[in-house]
Amino acid sequence: MNAPIRPLRLLMSQPSIEQLGPAISALMGPRPHELLALDTAVATQRTDADVAFISREVTGTSTKHQIHPALQRVYDLLRQSPGLKWVHIHSAGADRQIYLDLKARGVQIATSSGANAQVVATVALAGLLALARRFPGLWAEQQARQWIPLLGERMPRDLPGQTATLVGWGPIGQKLGSLLQALGLHVVAVRQHAASPCQATPDAVEHVTFERLHEVLPRTDWLILACPLTDKTRQLVNAHTLAALPAGAHLINVARGEVVDEQALVFALQSGHLGGAFLDVFAHEPLPTDSPLWAMPQVMVTPHAAGHSDGNEQRVRQMFLDNLRRYTAGQSLLNVVS
């Protein structure tokens, strides 16, 4: 007699089980499988999962710097699960320490890169437009009941003809690049590898490698960060980078806070060399209450919320199902962290 086939054990939240259970059953067909609820698995120390799906409600309001106890127990369980082969995460970035540790021991980490790309791109665009039209100052004047027309030195510059340098040319960067081009900006994409010859057309985005970033900074009006956090991008934007920008340039960061030397950023803003910044991510999250960034009139601060939208959850679930189909078929997973 043949030995019974061991069921594939999938670890996920109870809401995910309720939402995805029927679809998983249909996808798995006759292959035996077991859905393990995270809360139950943590309580009973079930460490025999093969696959884990870490959805948004699992991480909740924790940041990678401040991990709530419930999430820490989940992380501990993942570390104690010797048969874990694949973890699918709701975010596009996989720089939390738990994912680095699991990857180091051979677990495949698949992200949901692209699920919120349109959302993040439009938020970054909103930040650019708000800064370009001097909304932070106008809002402050509204609170003070001041009527001060945008004339003279307060006159906003035309956006057409300005240059936006996008650091990162993944799903977010590409969507944002097309939006910026539609507004008449010249777009420079900073990417890992040089562009292919077919991209070097007069109307196309200009492509440069990270090694050539310094060449485009002096003509950059908008430095937009939409890249993952890697050894190459950590503190990529430092005092030297900021000084190379023209006076009055702006910074938009929807990437990771550690891509920027925050102290150098504060100095560039305080000195007036940098015209303003839209910041969704920070070196430490939550942003400490004593950070000078909170009170700067030319700075817009949002709580790492650029990717939040009510359609993301379904897109992430579908990405997980697509990868589960590939996993059970023995195919390579999509969006695996290299």
C-alpha positions as CSV (number, residue, x, y, z in Angstrom):
1,M,0.0,0.0,0.0
2,N,1.1,3.5,-0.8
3,A,1.7,5.8,2.2
4,P,-1.0,8.5,2.5
5,I,0.0,11.9,1.1
6,R,0.8,14.4,3.7
7,P,-1.6,17.3,3.6
8,L,-0.2,20.7,2.6
9,R,-0.5,22.9,5.7
10,L,-1.3,26.5,5.1
11,L,-1.0,29.1,8.0
12,M,-3.1,32.2,7.8
13,S,-5.5,34.4,9.8
14,Q,-9.0,33.4,10.5
15,P,-10.4,36.1,8.2
16,S,-8.2,34.9,5.4
17,I,-9.5,31.3,6.0
18,E,-13.0,32.6,5.8
19,Q,-12.3,34.6,2.6
20,L,-10.0,32.2,0.8
21,G,-11.1,28.8,2.1
22,P,-13.5,27.9,-0.8
23,A,-11.1,29.2,-3.4
24,I,-8.2,27.2,-1.9
25,S,-10.3,24.1,-1.8
26,A,-11.3,24.5,-5.4
27,L,-7.6,25.2,-6.4
28,M,-6.3,22.2,-4.4
29,G,-8.9,19.8,-5.8
30,P,-8.3,16.2,-4.4
31,R,-4.9,17.1,-2.9
32,P,-5.2,17.0,0.9
33,H,-4.6,20.2,2.7
34,E,-5.2,21.8,6.0
35,L,-5.8,25.5,6.8
36,L,-4.3,26.5,10.1
37,A,-5.6,29.6,11.8
38,L,-2.8,31.7,13.2
39,D,-4.4,32.4,16.6
40,T,-5.0,28.7,17.2
41,A,-1.5,27.8,15.9
42,V,0.1,30.3,18.2
43,A,-1.9,29.1,21.2
44,T,-1.2,25.4,20.5
45,Q,2.3,25.9,19.1
46,R,1.6,24.3,15.8
47,T,5.0,24.5,14.1
48,D,4.3,22.2,11.2
49,A,3.1,24.7,8.5
50,D,4.5,24.5,5.0
51,V,3.1,27.8,3.8
52,A,2.2,31.0,5.6
53,F,0.1,33.9,4.3
54,I,0.8,37.1,6.2
55,S,-2.1,39.4,5.3
56,R,-2.6,43.0,6.4
57,E,-4.7,42.3,9.5
58,V,-1.9,40.1,10.8
59,T,0.7,42.9,10.9
60,G,-2.0,45.5,11.9
61,T,-0.6,48.8,13.1
62,S,2.8,47.3,14.0
63,T,5.8,48.8,12.3
64,K,9.1,47.1,11.7
65,H,10.4,49.2,14.6
66,Q,7.5,48.7,17.0
67,I,6.1,45.2,16.9
68,H,3.0,44.5,18.9
69,P,3.1,41.4,21.2
70,A,0.5,39.5,19.1
71,L,2.5,39.9,15.9
72,Q,5.7,39.0,17.7
73,R,4.2,35.7,18.7
74,V,3.4,35.1,15.0
75,Y,7.0,35.9,14.1
76,D,8.2,33.5,16.8
77,L,6.0,30.8,15.5
78,L,7.4,31.3,11.9
79,R,10.9,31.1,13.2
80,Q,10.1,27.8,15.1
81,S,8.5,26.1,12.0
82,P,11.2,24.0,10.6
83,G,9.2,22.8,7.5
84,L,8.2,26.3,6.3
85,K,8.9,26.5,2.6
86,W,7.2,29.7,1.5
87,V,5.8,32.9,3.1
88,H,3.6,35.2,1.1
89,I,3.4,38.7,2.5
90,H,0.9,41.5,1.8
91,S,3.5,44.2,1.4
92,A,5.8,45.0,-1.6
93,G,8.8,45.4,0.7
94,A,10.4,42.5,2.6
95,D,12.9,44.3,4.7
96,R,11.4,43.4,8.1
97,Q,13.9,41.4,10.1
98,I,11.7,38.3,10.3
99,Y,11.7,38.0,6.5
100,L,15.4,38.5,6.2
101,D,15.9,35.8,8.8
102,L,13.6,33.3,7.1
103,K,15.1,34.0,3.7
104,A,18.6,33.4,5.2
105,R,17.5,29.9,6.1
106,G,16.1,29.1,2.7
107,V,12.4,30.0,3.0
108,Q,11.0,31.6,-0.1
109,I,9.6,35.1,0.6
110,A,7.1,36.2,-2.0
111,T,5.8,39.8,-1.9
112,S,2.6,41.4,-3.2
113,S,4.6,43.9,-5.3
114,G,2.2,45.7,-7.6
115,A,-0.9,45.2,-5.6
116,N,-0.9,48.8,-4.4
117,A,1.2,50.4,-7.1
118,Q,-1.6,52.5,-8.6
119,V,-2.5,53.7,-5.1
120,V,1.0,54.7,-4.1
121,A,1.7,56.3,-7.4
122,T,-1.4,58.5,-7.1
123,V,-0.5,59.5,-3.5
124,A,3.0,60.5,-4.6
125,L,1.4,62.5,-7.4
126,A,-1.0,64.1,-4.9
127,G,2.0,65.1,-2.7
128,L,3.8,66.6,-5.7
129,L,0.8,68.6,-6.8
130,A,0.2,69.8,-3.3
131,L,3.8,71.0,-2.9
132,A,3.8,72.5,-6.4
133,R,0.7,74.5,-5.7
134,R,1.9,75.5,-2.2
135,F,-1.0,73.8,-0.4
136,P,0.8,73.4,3.0
137,G,1.2,77.2,3.2
138,L,-2.3,77.9,1.9
139,W,-3.8,75.5,4.5
140,A,-1.9,77.4,7.3
141,E,-3.1,80.7,5.9
142,Q,-6.7,79.3,5.9
143,Q,-6.4,78.4,9.6
144,A,-5.2,82.0,10.2
145,R,-8.0,83.4,8.0
146,Q,-5.4,85.1,5.8
147,W,-6.1,86.0,2.2
148,I,-2.7,86.2,0.4
149,P,-2.8,85.7,-3.4
150,L,-0.1,83.6,-5.0
151,L,1.7,86.5,-6.7
152,G,5.2,87.7,-7.0
153,E,7.7,85.4,-5.2
154,R,4.8,83.2,-4.2
155,M,3.9,82.5,-7.8
156,P,4.1,78.6,-8.4
157,R,6.2,77.4,-11.3
158,D,4.7,75.6,-14.2
159,L,5.1,71.9,-14.0
160,P,5.6,71.2,-17.7
161,G,9.3,71.3,-18.4
162,Q,10.3,70.4,-14.9
163,T,12.3,67.2,-14.3
164,A,11.2,64.4,-11.9
165,T,13.9,61.9,-11.1
166,L,12.3,58.6,-10.0
167,V,14.5,56.4,-8.0
168,G,13.1,52.9,-8.6
169,W,11.5,51.7,-11.8
170,G,9.2,48.9,-10.5
171,P,5.4,48.9,-10.7
172,I,5.1,52.1,-8.6
173,G,7.7,54.0,-10.5
174,Q,6.4,53.0,-13.9
175,K,2.8,54.1,-13.1
176,L,4.0,57.3,-11.5
177,G,6.2,58.0,-14.5
178,S,3.4,57.8,-17.0
179,L,1.3,60.2,-14.8
180,L,4.1,62.7,-14.6
181,Q,4.7,62.6,-18.3
182,A,1.0,63.3,-18.9
183,L,1.5,66.5,-16.9
184,G,4.4,67.5,-19.1
185,L,7.3,66.7,-16.8
186,H,10.5,65.2,-18.1
187,V,11.0,61.9,-16.2
188,V,14.4,60.3,-15.4
189,A,14.2,56.7,-14.1
190,V,17.0,55.5,-11.9
191,R,17.2,51.7,-12.1
192,Q,19.5,48.8,-11.4
193,H,20.4,48.1,-15.1
194,A,20.8,50.3,-18.2
195,A,17.8,50.7,-20.5
196,S,17.5,48.6,-23.6
197,P,18.0,50.4,-27.0
198,C,14.2,50.4,-27.7
199,Q,13.7,52.7,-24.7
200,A,16.0,55.4,-26.0
201,T,13.5,57.2,-28.0
202,P,13.0,61.0,-27.9
203,D,9.6,60.8,-26.1
204,A,10.5,58.0,-23.7
205,V,11.6,58.2,-20.1
206,E,15.3,58.8,-19.6
207,H,17.0,55.9,-17.9
208,V,20.1,55.9,-15.9
209,T,21.7,53.4,-13.5
210,F,22.2,54.1,-9.7
211,E,25.8,54.7,-10.5
212,R,24.9,57.7,-12.6
213,L,22.4,59.3,-10.2
214,H,24.8,62.1,-9.4
215,E,24.8,63.1,-13.1
216,V,21.1,64.0,-13.1
217,L,20.7,65.5,-9.6
218,P,21.7,69.1,-10.6
219,R,18.7,69.2,-13.1
220,T,16.2,67.5,-10.8
221,D,13.3,69.5,-9.6
222,W,11.5,66.6,-7.9
223,L,13.5,63.7,-6.4
224,I,11.0,60.9,-5.9
225,L,11.9,57.7,-4.0
226,A,10.0,54.5,-5.0
227,C,12.7,51.9,-4.5
228,P,13.1,49.0,-2.2
229,L,15.5,49.2,0.8
230,T,18.7,47.4,-0.1
231,D,22.4,47.8,0.7
232,K,22.6,50.0,-2.4
233,T,19.7,52.3,-1.5
234,R,20.2,52.6,2.3
235,Q,20.9,56.3,2.9
236,L,21.2,56.8,-0.8
237,V,19.9,60.3,-0.2
238,N,22.4,61.9,2.1
239,A,23.9,65.3,2.6
240,H,26.0,65.0,-0.6
241,T,22.9,64.0,-2.6
242,L,20.7,66.8,-1.3
243,A,23.4,69.4,-1.9
244,A,23.7,68.3,-5.5
245,L,20.0,69.2,-6.1
246,P,19.2,72.7,-7.3
247,A,18.0,75.2,-4.7
248,G,14.3,74.9,-4.2
249,A,14.1,71.2,-5.3
250,H,11.6,68.9,-3.6
251,L,11.8,65.4,-2.2
252,I,9.0,62.8,-2.2
253,N,9.6,59.6,-0.3
254,V,7.1,56.7,-0.7
255,A,9.9,54.1,-0.5
256,R,11.5,53.4,2.9
257,G,12.6,55.9,5.5
258,E,16.1,54.4,5.7
259,V,16.8,55.4,2.1
260,V,17.2,58.9,3.4
261,D,19.7,60.3,5.9
262,E,17.0,62.0,8.0
263,Q,19.4,64.3,9.8
264,A,20.8,65.6,6.5
265,L,17.2,66.0,5.2
266,V,16.2,68.1,8.2
267,F,19.3,70.3,7.7
268,A,18.6,70.8,4.0
269,L,15.0,71.8,4.8
270,Q,16.0,74.1,7.6
271,S,18.7,75.8,5.5
272,G,16.1,76.5,2.8
273,H,18.1,74.6,0.1
274,L,15.3,72.1,-0.2
275,G,12.0,73.7,-1.1
276,G,9.9,71.1,0.6
277,A,9.1,67.4,1.1
278,F,6.3,64.9,1.1
279,L,7.2,62.1,3.4
280,D,5.2,58.9,4.0
281,V,8.1,56.8,5.5
282,F,10.7,57.5,8.1
283,A,13.9,56.2,9.6
284,H,11.9,55.2,12.7
285,E,8.2,54.6,12.7
286,P,6.1,56.0,14.2
287,L,7.9,59.3,13.6
288,P,9.0,60.5,17.1
289,T,7.0,63.3,18.4
290,D,10.1,65.4,18.9
291,S,11.1,65.2,15.2
292,P,11.5,68.7,13.7
293,L,9.8,67.4,10.6
294,W,6.3,67.6,12.2
295,A,6.4,71.4,12.5
296,M,8.1,72.4,9.3
297,P,5.6,74.4,7.2
298,Q,7.1,73.1,3.9
299,V,6.8,69.4,4.9
300,M,3.9,67.1,4.5
301,V,3.9,64.0,6.8
302,T,1.7,61.0,6.4
303,P,1.8,57.8,8.6
304,H,3.2,55.2,6.1
305,A,-0.3,55.2,4.5
306,A,0.5,55.8,0.8
307,G,-0.4,52.2,-0.1
308,H,-3.6,51.9,1.9
309,S,-6.8,51.5,-0.1
310,D,-9.9,49.3,0.3
311,G,-9.1,47.3,-2.9
312,N,-5.6,46.2,-1.9
313,E,-6.8,43.3,0.2
314,Q,-8.5,41.5,-2.6
315,R,-5.6,42.1,-5.0
316,V,-3.2,40.6,-2.4
317,R,-5.4,37.6,-1.9
318,Q,-5.5,37.0,-5.6
319,M,-1.7,37.2,-5.8
320,F,-1.5,34.6,-3.0
321,L,-3.9,32.3,-4.9
322,D,-2.0,32.7,-8.1
323,N,1.2,31.8,-6.4
324,L,-0.4,28.9,-4.6
325,R,-1.5,27.5,-8.0
326,R,2.1,27.8,-9.2
327,Y,3.4,26.2,-6.0
328,T,1.2,23.2,-6.2
329,A,2.1,22.8,-9.9
330,G,5.8,22.9,-9.1
331,Q,6.3,26.2,-10.9
332,S,8.4,29.1,-9.8
333,L,6.7,31.6,-7.6
334,L,6.2,35.2,-8.6
335,N,7.7,38.2,-6.7
336,V,10.1,36.1,-4.8
337,V,12.8,38.1,-3.0
338,S,16.1,37.4,-4.6
